[in-house]
Every structure is written in structure tokens, then in C-alpha cells.
Amino acid sequence: MTADALVLGAGIIGVSTALQLAMRGKSVVLVDRREPGLETSYGNAGLIQREGIYPYAFPQGIDTLFRYAKNDQIDARFHWSALPFVAPFLARYWWNSNPTRHNVIARHYAPLIEHSVSEHDTLIAAAGAEHLIARAGWKEAYRTAQRRDEDYKAAEKLQREYGLHFETLSAEDLKAAEPDLAPVFCGGLKWTDPTSVTDPRGLTMAYVEHFKALGGKVMTGDAASLAVGPTGKGWQVLTTEGPVQAEQAVLATGPWSGDLTARLGYSFPLGVKRGYHMHYASEAGTKLNGWTMDAERGYFLAPMAKGIRLTTGAEFALRDAPKTPVQLEKAERIARSIFPLTERLDPEPWMGARPCTPDMIPVIGKAPRHEGLWFAFGHAHHGLTLGPITGRVLAEAMYGETPLIDITPFRAERFQP
């Protein structure tokens, strides 16, 4: 079988890229070893984070670093046994998180984020997926005036520099918005630009169905079989339906991208941040009205189609290490004290691995040493947010269009010797 393009990896990045190519009239085969949307794209908080101009930075203050060194926080935890392996990545991550460098990174990152909601909206409309979208922003709830006021100042800076919108919430405002939250918060901040997704995997599958309606093919196969085509040109991958060949190939394999690019002679300093979630029912007559973060404790409550989803922060561990849902257990105990959660709705905690680069921005663009090979990985916490805009600019670059934004800051060469 032949096609114009192969897309390897059927998470939200790969699916969005395949769909953007198909919308431009290209014949595309989307390949994954599992069904679409079952890895990292499945387990997020369901936010399209238009406000996320500044990628999540590594803590800089000595007091904060000392607190995390105790390894008992919900928003960040590590495996002691993994430290020798992840320390080089963490050191570079910490260095890039210096405020001066972080500001420069944000300026590179901003154009992607600025188009996150609008590019999703284009695909949502085309895929008929508006029923999966909530357009009420999301809230941070504060236990202390110090954290509240610090975040208000940061929000004002984002408003001045990038035109973002927010509302400050008094304790009474927060209570009015979320009557069933315990009265332990002194106020909140509501970001009004982002949109939310009630079923992230459902949205991915809506995009898949639209892709298929445009003639795209979804096949089961292993991206590790990617090789130069038998004639020495183009690319080939093995699927359960036989080999598929194409002139162009996109590698969008999330946390496995480092393994696959290494086979082709590349060296990317990729890390992973593992995360967990669980769905819960709530007491009869109670309701969580919107996406809410307990800011000082570092967990998220999201009213999803399946129930209230509780998500944790980052776990620094080896990608394939067994689950250790310690953060989830701690977060659940605290969450039960502020909202009337009842039974767990999942048989076990879900875990996924976010693919991260040490400079906090993804790799998007042409492979430096291979004709017809393209990269799209390393989106960390913003895979769902950045799927459609990543797919659009990559599709444009692949076929000679001028990308909507300058993708030079995301080039693979920044990590290559």
C-alpha cells in the first residue's frame, strides 16, 4: 500500500497532524500499536490552555527545592532509583527555568499557544464535536492570600504582555460559582480564554472519525519498524495489513520518540513526567460546576463525562516503571475534604507519561539528516492544547506552504551535535 504520508503515533498530536494533512487532500495512513487516544492523550485534565504561555518551569528557590526534596508533594514527586538516569535531564530543565531564560522561552512558545483554541475550534466544527466542549474557562482556588496575590500579579503580567483575560474571585464569588466546595478558600482566579473538554479521548476519536471520512486510513503497526523505503526513497512501516510506503513520514510518538529517533542516529534529551488520574462519583444533589485547581495542594478536579476526574502533578520516574500512585492517594484524601466525592469509578488509577524537552518547548519540524521525515513530539503538559496547531504548521511545512507561525524555535537541530 502507498500513501502520500505516514503518521506514526495516534495520540492527539498524531491524529491532529493526520487530519490536517487529509484536509489538504493528502492520502494519509495513521499507524499505532494501540487504538487511537489511549496513551497520554487519554489522561489529561481536559484543558485547552490558551493561558499557558509560560510552560511549567522547574522550581528555582532554595526553599522550594528543599520542600520538593522531601519527596512528599502532590504536584511533584520522584523515584529515588530513577535519579541517576533522570538527573541530566532535570539539570538542564532547571537551568532553562531561570527567569531570564524562561521569559525568552515563553516568547517562542506564545505563538503556538495563541492559536490553540482557534485551531481546535476549526477541527471541532469540522468533526461535529461541539458537544464535548465546555466554554467557561477554569479556576484556581487559593487557601492563602500570599499565593492568591502572587498569582494575581502573574495574571496581570500575562494580560499586559499577551492580552489574556481573567477574573479575580473573592471567597464569596468562589462559593457562588462552586456551592459544594468546602469554605476553606480565600479566593480564586478564573481564566476565561481557555476551553475545556469533557471527554479528551472522545475528542480525539471525533477527529479520527473525521479523518477517516476524508479518506484517511488507521492501521495497527509498530513505529519501530519505520525504515527507508525499499527503493532507497521515502519511508515504509509494517502494519498488520502489510507494509505501507509513503514519500513523507511524521514521527509523533510522544514519550517513545527518544527510542525511535535514536535508532535513526539522533540524540534528544527527552524526559517524562508521569501523571495519574481517577474518576469519582459525588454525593446526590451535589455538583462540581467547572474545572478547578486546588492551587497550593497541586491537584485538579474536572467534571468529565465519566465522573469527576482528579489529576495529579508530575512524577519523575523511568517511563516504564510500575505505577506508584502515591500522589493520587494523597490528593484524594485532601479532595474529599473539600468536595463530597464518593466511590471510585475506575478499577485502578490511570497513569500516563508526558514527553518533555529540557527547554520546555516541543520538537516540530523536519528531521535534519533524513529527507521526508518530520518530528512532532515533546509537548509535555500541553499535548491536548497544541495538537491542532502543531498539526497545521507541520502539514504546511511538509508541502511547501508558509506555516501560520514561525516554527524555527522548535527545530530539531537545537538538540543535535
N, C-alpha and C positions, 0 to 999 in steps of 0.2 A: 504494500500500500504506500502511496506517496501523498504528500501534502505540501502546502506552502511553508507551514511552520509546525514544529513540535513545541508544546509547553509541558515541562516536567514539573509536577507538583500541583495538586488540586486543592490547595488552601485558597484563601481569599485573594492572595496576590496572584497565584497562577490562574485561577478562574477568571479574575478581572482582566488579566492580560490576554487570555484566550478569547474572552468575549470582545475586548476592544479590537483584536485582530479580525475576528469574524465580522464585526460591524463594519470593517473596512473592506469586506469582500474576500478575505483570505480563507483558504481551506486550512483548517487547524485541527490537530489532534492533541487532546489533553490527556496526559498519562500520569497515573499514580498507582501505587501498590494497594491503596485502600480506596474506599468510596470518597467522593469529594467532601471537604469540610469537616473531617473527623479529627484532625490534629489540633494545632494551636488555634486555628480559626474557630473552633467549636467552643472554647472555654473562656472567652474573654468577658468583660463586663458589659459588652454591648454598646459601647460609646463610639460615635464618630466625632473625634475630639478636635473640633475646629479651634478650640482654645489652646491646644497642645503645642504651642510654638517652641517652647523650651523642652527638649527631650529630658527624660528623667536622669538627673545627674547623680554622681557618686558623692556622698557627704564629704564636706571639706573640714568642718570644725572638729577640733580635738575632742571636745565634749561629746559631740555626736558620734564620732568614730569609736570612742570609748564605750558609749552605750551600745552600739551595734556589736562591739567585740564580745559583749556578754552573751550574744547569740540567743537572746530570748525575746526578740521583737516579732511582731506580726508582719510588719511591712518589709522586713529583710532578714534573712537567715542564711546560714551556710553550713555545709558539711565539712567538718574538720578534715576528714580523709581526702576531700577534694581540693583543699587549699594549695598543695604543691602544684596541682595541674592548672588551677584557675587563677593563681596569683599573678602571672604575667599579664593576663587579660585585665584583671582588676587594677593593676598598677597603671596601665595605660588608660583605663576608664577613669580612674581617679585624676590623673594628670589632665585629661581633656575636660574634666568637670570644673577646673579652676574657673572662677567667674569671668575672667577676661576671655579665655578660650571658649567658654560656654556661650557667651554673647555672640561670638563670631559664628559658632555652630548654629545657633538659633537663626541668624540671618540667612544662612544657607538652607536651613530646614523650613523656614517660613513659607516659601512659595509652594512647597508640597502641601503643607497643612492648609494654606489659604484656599486651595481647590478641593479639599477633602469632601466637604458637604455637597458642593455643587456637582462634582463628578459622580458621587454616589447618587444624587438626585436624578441625573441623566439615566443611569442604569436602572435605578428603582422604577422610574416611569416606564422605561422600555420593557422591563421584566414584569411589570404589574405587581410590584411588591410593596406598595404603599401601606398595606395593612400590617406590615411588620415594623413600621417606623413610628416612633413617638417624637413629637416635636415640642418638647417642653424643657430642654436643657438638662442640667444636672446640678446637684447641690453638694457642697461641703459643709458639714456641721461641726461646730467648734465647741470644745469643752473649756478652753481658756481664752481670755481676752488677748493674751500675748500672741498666740498663734493666729487668732482671728485678725488682729490688726496687722500682723506681718503679711498675711495673705491678701488683705485689702490693698496694701501698698503695692504688692506684686501685681495684683489685678489692674490697678490704676496705671502701672507702667505698661502692661500689655495693651491697655486701652489707648494710651497715648501713642505708643510706637506702632501698633498693628491694627488699631481700630476694632478691637474686640469689645464685646458687650457683657456686662454683668450687673447683678443686683445684690446689694447688701441686705441681709435679713436679720432683723432683731430676733431675740428669743421668741417674742410673740408672733412674728412673721413666720418663723420656722414651725412653731406649733400650729399655726393656721394651715400651713402647707402640708404638714405631716402630723395630724392629731394623735396618731397612735405611737409616736416616738415618746420615750420617757423624757421628762423635763430636766435633762442633765446638760443641755447645751445652752451656751450663752449667745448664740447667734449662728449665722451661716452666710455663705456666699453662693449665689446661683449664677452659673454660666448659661447664657441664653442662646449663644450661637450654635453649640453642638446639637446633634440629633442622637437619638438612641434607637436601639434595635431590640425588639422583644424576643427574637429568636435568631441569633447570629448564624447558626448553621442553616436555618430556614432561608435567610437572605442569600447565603452562598448558593444554596440549591436553586433558588429562584433565578439567580444569574446563570447557573448551569443549564437550566431548562431553556432560557432564552438563547444561550449559546447553541444548544442542540437545535432549536427551532431555526437558527440561521445556517444550519448545516454542519456545525461543529461535531466532532466525534470525541467521546470519552472512552478511554480504554484502560485496562488494567495492565500494568507493567512496572518494571523496576528501573528507576532513573540511573542506577548504577550500570546498566547495560548501554548507556549512551556511548556512541563511538562515531568516528568519522565514517561517512558512507562508503560502501564497497567500491565505488569508483574513485575514491580519494577526495570527493567533494561532498558537501552537505553533511547531514547527520542521520544516524539511524539509532532507533531504540527498539528493544524486543518487547512485545506485548503478548498476551495470551491468545491474540488473534494473528500472531505472526509479526515479522519485522515491519516497522514503519519508517520511511525515509522522508526527509524534508530538507530544503535548502537552508532553513533557519531553525535554530533551537533556542528556547529560553529555559534557563535553569532557575526555578522558583521553588526550591525545596526546603525553605525555612531552616530549621536547626540542623538539617543534614547537609546543607550546602557546603560546609567546610570539607566534609569527607569526599564529596563528589568532585569539587574543584581541585582537591589535592591530587586526585587520580589523573587530572589533566595538566598537572605541573604548577598549579597556583598555590599560594600560601596566604590564607586570610586568617587574621587573629580573631576568629569568631568565638563568642561565648554564648552561654544560655542563661536565661533567668527562668527557672521553673515556677509554675504557679498552680494553684488548686482552686476548685470551686465545689459547691454543694448546693442543691435546691432544697427549699423548705416550704412547708405549708404554714399558715398563720391561723391564729385563733379566729373563730367565727365572728363576723362583724367588724374585723379589723382589716386595714389595707395600707400598704406602702404605695403612696401615690407616684413617687418618682425616684430616679436613680440618686442614691445618697451615700456619701462617703463619711465615715467617722474619722475625721482628719487626723486627730492625734493618735488614734489607735491603728490606722493604716489598713483598714479593710473596707469593702464596698458591699452595699446591699442594692440589688437591682430587681425590679418587678418584671420577671420574664414570663413568657407564655407557659413554661413548665412549673413555675413557682417563683419564690423569692430566691434569687441566686446570690450567694455570699462568695466573694472572691478575695483572695489573699494578695499580698505583695510578691516579692521576689525571693526565690530560694536559689542560692548559688551552689550548684552541685554538678556532678557529672551528668550529662544528658540522659544516659540510660540507667542511672542508679535507681534502685527500688523507691517507691513512694515513701515519703516521710511527712505526712500531713499534720505536722505539729502546729504550724501556723494556723491551719484551718480549725483545729481543735480549740486553740486559744481564742481565735476570732469568734467562733461560735458561742463560747461562754460569754464573751462580752456582748455580742449582738443580742443574745437572749435577754440581757439585762436592759436593753434599750428598746426592743421591739418584740412583740409576742409571737415569736417563731414557735412552731410545734414540731411535727415529725419531719425527719429527713425523707426526701423523695427519691434519692438516688441510692442504689445498692452499695456504692462505695464512692469516696471522693474522686473527682476527675482531676487529672494532672496533665499539664502540657508544658512545652519548653519554648520560650520566646527566643528567637535568634537575634543576637546582639552584636554590634560592632563596638570597638572601644571609643570611637568618636561619636557614637550615638546616632549616626545617620546611615541609611541603608546603602547598599551597593546596587546601583541601577545603571545599566548601560552595556556597551559592547565588551566582550572578552578581549583583553589586549593582544593575545597571541593566537587566536583562532578565528578564522573567517566564519561568519554566520552564527556565532554563538553569543548569547546575551545573558546577562545576570540580573536577577531581581530578588534580593534576599537581604536579611539583616534589619527588619523593620521593628524589632523589639516590641514595645508595648503598643505600637500603632499600626499593626498589620491590617486590622479591620478598617481603621481610619484611612489608610493610604492605599488600599487595594486598587480602586478605580483610577486615581490619578497616576499611580505607578504604571498601571496597565496602559493608560492612554499615552504617556510620554514615551514609553518603551515601544509601543506599536508605531508611533510616529517616527521615532528614530530608526526603527528597523527598515522602514520602507521609504526613507528619504524625505519625509515631511519635517518641517521645523517644529520641534517639540514645543508644547504650550509654555513650558518653563525651561530655563537653562539647567540641563542635567549634569553639567561639568562637575559640580561639587560631589556628585555621587559616583564618580567614575571609579572603576576597579583599580586603576593604576595607583591610587593613593596608598594602597597596601602592598604593592608588588615591588620587589627589589629592582 
